Amino acid sequence: MTTDLESLGQAVKRAQYRNHRTMDAALQDFGVTLVQWDALRAVDRMPGASGHDLAVATFQSDQAFGTLAKRLTDRGLIVRAAGQGRRIEHTLTPAGRTALTDGHRVAAAVLDDLFAPLDESQRAVLAETLRLLVTDG
């Protein structure tokens, strides 16, 4: 029996959509969207990173990330400062760190619920399978 790859692709997309929708709704109780929290995670992982590097890390265009960074700056969640040349560097503020920490707590609960139907061995197989799909080469 051959796997219907179109249906498989759609199932992956539906799982991702469910994850995003659920996470976004839960994060809104803490005043951030999933996109904003993802940006805060990227800034935390890569302090001083350029807007371009952060855009790549968050799957956005440079322009979209610039708009998002301005909103995060206006809310006092990140600071943007001149770096070398034309580079703009990004760092978290204390309020941004609080939003990030709150988001981690929310994410842990949401993800635990989303992956509850899978036992640990199924989760490990899924993680390895997805790793194979996204690994270059």
N, C-alpha and C positions, 0 to 999 in steps of 0.2 A: 504494500500500500504506500502510495506517495503522499507526502505531506503537502497540503495546499499552502504554498508559501505566501500567497496573498492574504489568506485568512490568518496565518501565523503573524505576518507583519501587522495586520489590523489588531490582533490580540495584544501584541506588544504596545501598540499605540493606545489602545483602550486602557491597558494597565497603567501606562504613563499618565494618561489624561485623568484617570481616577486618583492617582497619587497626587498630581498637581492640584486638582480641584479640592480634594480633601485637605491637603496641606495649606493651600491658600485660605480656605475658610477658617481653619484653626488659627493660623497666624494673624488673621485680621483682628482677633480678640486682643492681640498685643500691639495693634497699630501698625503692622507692616504687612506687605504682600509677600508672596513667595518670591517674586522677582527681586524685591528689595532685600529680603533676607539672604537670597542667593548671592547678591552683590556684596552684602556685608560679610558673608562667609569667604568670598574670594578676596576681599580687602584684608581680612584677618589672616588668610593663608599666605598672602603675598603683600605684606606691608611695603608701602613705597612704590608699588607697581604702577605702571603707566595705564592710562585709560584703554589703550589698545590691548595690552596684555589682559586687563580685567574683562574687556569685551570678549576676547577669545575664550577666557575661562568660564564666562557665563553664557556663551552661545548667543551673543548679541553683535550687532554691527557697532562700529566705533561711534556712530552718531547716536544710536539708541542708548548705548552705555553712557555717553556724555550727558544726555537728557536725564537719565536715571541718576547719575552722579550729582547733577545739579539739584535734583529733588532731595537726595539724601543729604546734601550739604545744607540746603535751605531748612531741613528738619533738624539739623545739628547732629546727624548720625555719622558723618564722615567729614574730614578736612581734606581739601585739595590744595596743594602747594606746588610752587614752581620747582622743578627738578633741573636736571642738566639739559641745556638747550631749550627746546620747546616742550619738553616732557613735563606733564602734570602728574604729580605723585599723590596717592590716596592713602589715608590712614583713618582708623576708627577713632571716634571720640568716646568718652565714657558712656554717653547715651547710646552710641552705636554698639558698644560692647554689651550693654545691658540688653538691647534689642536682640543681639546675636545670641546671648545666653538664654534669654526667654525662648527664642526660636528653637534652640537645640532641645530644650525641654518639651516643647510642643511637637517637634519632629520625632523625638523618641517615642512619644505616646502614639502619634498618628501612624508611624511606620510599624510599630509593634502590632497595632490593630490591622493594618493593611496586609501584613505578612502572616497574620495569625493562622490562616488556613494551611500554611506550609510548616512541616516540622523542620528541625534543624538540618537534616540531611537534604531535604528538598531545597531549602534556602541555599545551601552550599552548592548544589548542582546548578541552580538557577544563576547564582553569582558567577560561577565558573563559565557557564554557557554564555552569559552576557559579556563577560570579560573577553572571551574568544571572538565575539562579534565586533567588539569595539577596539581590539588591539590591531594596530597597524602592522602589516607585514605578514 
